[in-house]
Amino acid sequence: PAVDERYVRPQAAWEKMKAAQSSRQTVYLYGTTGTGKTTFVTEFLGRKRYHYISLSDMRISEIMELVPEQSETQTILVIDDLQLLEEQGERSACGQIIEELSGRRDVWLILISRAPMPKWLKSVFYRYIFVTIAEEELCLSEQEQEQYLEKWELSPTEAARDKIWELGHGNPLCLRIVALRLKDIPE
C-alpha cells in the first residue's frame, strides 16, 4: 500500500508500537471503523516486508502457509478483521495459531480488530502480554490535528479549530471528512 503524505502519526500509539517491535511483543489494535487501525499499521511498517491477512479474504488454515518454519530472519505478520470470527471452531483454531506465533522469536504478530480483546483470546493475551492499542490512542492530539490540517493546506480560524476538536477529538475519519469538506469551500 502507498504511504499517505498527509498522514500524521498519533505519537503515543507510535511509541507503543516501537516498543512492541523492539521486544517483538504481539500487538492488538482495536477501534471502530474509521479510526485508522490498518492505515496506522501500514504507515508504521512503511517499506518493511510483511504479510497482511484479512480474515474477510483468507481462511484461518491458510495463515501458517505464510510463516516459514523457525527462521533467522524476522517474519512480520498482520492479521486484520478478527471481529469476523463468529464460530467457536474458527476462534479456537485462530487462538491456537496466535498462541504459537506469539511464542516465536522470529515472528512479530500484529492483530487488528474492531472490538476490544475477545474472551476467546484472553488466555493467550495474558500468557504472552500483548501490547494493546485502543481506538482512543489512534486519535490525534490537538497539536497533531493542527499538523493534519496544515498538510491539507487548511488554516481554519481558532474557533473553527476548537469546533473541529469538540466534534471529533482527533478521530482520523472525522478529520478526513472535515478536510475534504473544507477543501470544497472557496476562500
C-alpha positions as CSV (number, residue, x, y, z in Angstrom):
1,P,0.0,0.0,0.0
2,A,1.1,3.5,-0.7
3,V,2.3,5.8,2.1
4,D,0.0,8.8,2.5
5,E,1.9,12.1,2.5
6,R,-0.9,13.7,4.6
7,Y,-0.6,11.1,7.3
8,V,0.1,12.3,10.8
9,R,1.1,9.7,13.3
10,P,-0.6,9.5,16.7
11,Q,2.6,9.8,18.7
12,A,1.6,7.9,21.8
13,A,0.4,4.9,19.8
14,W,3.6,5.1,17.6
15,E,5.8,4.9,20.7
16,K,3.9,1.8,22.0
17,M,4.3,0.2,18.6
18,K,8.1,0.9,18.5
19,A,8.4,-0.6,22.0
20,A,6.5,-3.7,20.9
21,Q,8.6,-4.1,17.8
22,S,11.9,-3.9,19.7
23,S,10.7,-6.6,22.2
24,R,8.7,-8.5,19.5
25,Q,5.6,-8.4,21.6
26,T,2.4,-9.3,19.8
27,V,0.3,-6.1,19.3
28,Y,-3.5,-6.0,19.5
29,L,-5.1,-2.8,17.9
30,Y,-8.8,-2.2,18.1
31,G,-11.2,0.5,17.2
32,T,-14.4,1.3,15.3
33,T,-14.4,1.7,11.6
34,G,-12.5,4.8,10.5
35,T,-10.1,5.1,13.5
36,G,-7.2,4.3,11.2
37,K,-6.1,0.9,12.5
38,T,-4.9,-0.6,9.3
39,T,-3.5,2.7,8.0
40,F,-1.6,3.1,11.2
41,V,0.0,-0.3,10.8
42,T,0.7,0.3,7.1
43,E,2.4,3.6,7.9
44,F,4.3,2.2,10.8
45,L,5.7,-0.7,8.8
46,G,6.5,1.6,5.9
47,R,8.7,-0.2,3.4
48,K,9.4,-3.3,5.6
49,R,8.4,-6.6,4.1
50,Y,5.3,-8.1,5.9
51,H,2.4,-10.4,5.2
52,Y,-1.1,-8.9,5.5
53,I,-4.1,-11.1,6.0
54,S,-7.7,-10.0,6.2
55,L,-9.9,-12.7,7.6
56,S,-12.6,-11.5,5.2
57,D,-10.4,-12.8,2.4
58,M,-8.5,-15.7,3.8
59,R,-9.2,-18.8,5.8
60,I,-7.5,-19.4,9.1
61,S,-6.0,-22.6,7.9
62,E,-4.0,-20.6,5.3
63,I,-2.3,-18.4,7.8
64,M,0.5,-20.8,8.7
65,E,1.4,-21.2,5.0
66,L,2.7,-17.6,5.1
67,V,5.0,-18.2,8.0
68,P,8.2,-20.2,7.4
69,E,9.4,-22.8,10.0
70,Q,11.8,-21.3,12.6
71,S,13.9,-18.8,10.7
72,E,16.9,-16.5,11.3
73,T,15.1,-13.6,9.7
74,Q,12.0,-12.0,11.3
75,T,8.6,-12.5,9.7
76,I,6.1,-9.7,10.3
77,L,2.5,-10.9,10.1
78,V,-0.5,-8.7,10.3
79,I,-3.9,-10.3,10.8
80,D,-6.8,-8.0,10.3
81,D,-10.6,-8.3,10.9
82,L,-10.5,-10.6,13.9
83,Q,-14.0,-9.5,14.7
84,L,-15.3,-11.6,11.8
85,L,-14.6,-14.8,13.6
86,E,-18.0,-15.9,14.8
87,E,-17.9,-19.7,15.1
88,Q,-16.2,-21.3,18.1
89,G,-14.2,-23.6,15.9
90,E,-12.7,-20.7,13.9
91,R,-11.9,-18.8,17.1
92,S,-10.3,-21.8,18.7
93,A,-8.1,-22.5,15.6
94,C,-7.1,-18.8,15.3
95,G,-6.3,-18.7,19.0
96,Q,-4.0,-21.7,18.7
97,I,-2.2,-20.1,15.7
98,I,-1.9,-16.7,17.6
99,E,-0.5,-18.5,20.6
100,E,2.0,-20.5,18.6
101,L,3.2,-17.4,16.6
102,S,3.3,-15.2,19.8
103,G,5.7,-17.6,21.3
104,R,8.2,-17.4,18.4
105,R,11.1,-15.0,18.5
106,D,11.3,-14.9,14.7
107,V,7.7,-13.7,14.2
108,W,6.3,-10.3,15.1
109,L,2.5,-10.6,15.1
110,I,0.1,-7.6,14.8
111,L,-3.6,-8.2,15.3
112,I,-6.3,-5.8,14.2
113,S,-10.0,-5.9,15.3
114,R,-13.0,-3.6,15.7
115,A,-13.6,-4.9,19.2
116,P,-11.6,-4.9,22.5
117,M,-9.9,-8.2,23.4
118,P,-12.3,-11.0,22.9
119,K,-12.8,-13.6,25.6
120,W,-11.6,-16.4,23.3
121,L,-8.2,-14.7,23.1
122,K,-7.7,-13.5,26.7
123,S,-5.7,-16.5,27.9
124,V,-3.2,-16.1,25.1
125,F,-3.1,-12.3,25.8
126,Y,-2.3,-12.9,29.5
127,R,0.3,-15.6,28.7
128,Y,2.2,-13.5,26.2
129,I,1.4,-10.0,27.4
130,F,0.2,-8.3,24.2
131,V,0.7,-4.6,23.7
132,T,-2.8,-3.2,23.3
133,I,-3.5,0.0,21.3
134,A,-7.1,1.2,21.7
135,E,-9.0,3.4,19.4
136,E,-8.6,6.4,21.7
137,E,-4.8,6.1,21.2
138,L,-5.2,6.2,17.4
139,C,-6.9,9.6,17.6
140,L,-4.7,12.6,17.1
141,S,-3.9,15.1,19.8
142,E,-4.9,18.7,19.2
143,Q,-1.4,19.5,18.1
144,E,-1.4,16.5,15.7
145,Q,-4.8,17.7,14.4
146,E,-3.2,21.0,13.5
147,Q,-0.4,19.3,11.7
148,Y,-3.0,17.2,9.8
149,L,-5.0,20.3,8.7
150,E,-1.7,22.0,7.6
151,K,-0.9,19.1,5.4
152,W,-4.2,19.7,3.7
153,E,-3.2,23.3,3.4
154,L,-6.1,24.4,5.5
155,S,-5.9,27.1,8.1
156,P,-9.3,27.4,9.9
157,T,-9.9,30.1,12.5
158,E,-9.2,29.3,16.1
159,A,-13.0,29.0,16.7
160,A,-13.3,26.5,13.8
161,R,-10.3,24.5,15.1
162,D,-11.9,24.4,18.5
163,K,-15.2,23.2,17.0
164,I,-13.4,20.5,14.9
165,W,-11.7,19.3,18.1
166,E,-15.0,19.4,20.0
167,L,-16.8,17.4,17.3
168,G,-14.2,14.7,16.6
169,H,-11.5,14.7,19.3
170,G,-8.9,13.9,16.7
171,N,-10.7,10.9,15.2
172,P,-9.0,10.2,11.8
173,L,-12.2,9.6,9.8
174,C,-13.8,12.8,11.2
175,L,-10.7,14.8,10.4
176,R,-10.6,13.5,6.8
177,I,-14.2,14.3,6.3
178,V,-13.7,17.8,7.7
179,A,-10.6,18.3,5.5
180,L,-12.5,17.2,2.4
181,R,-15.4,19.5,3.2
182,L,-13.2,22.5,3.9
183,K,-11.3,21.9,0.7
184,D,-14.6,22.3,-1.2
185,I,-15.3,25.7,0.4
186,P,-13.9,28.5,-1.5
187,E,-11.8,31.1,0.5
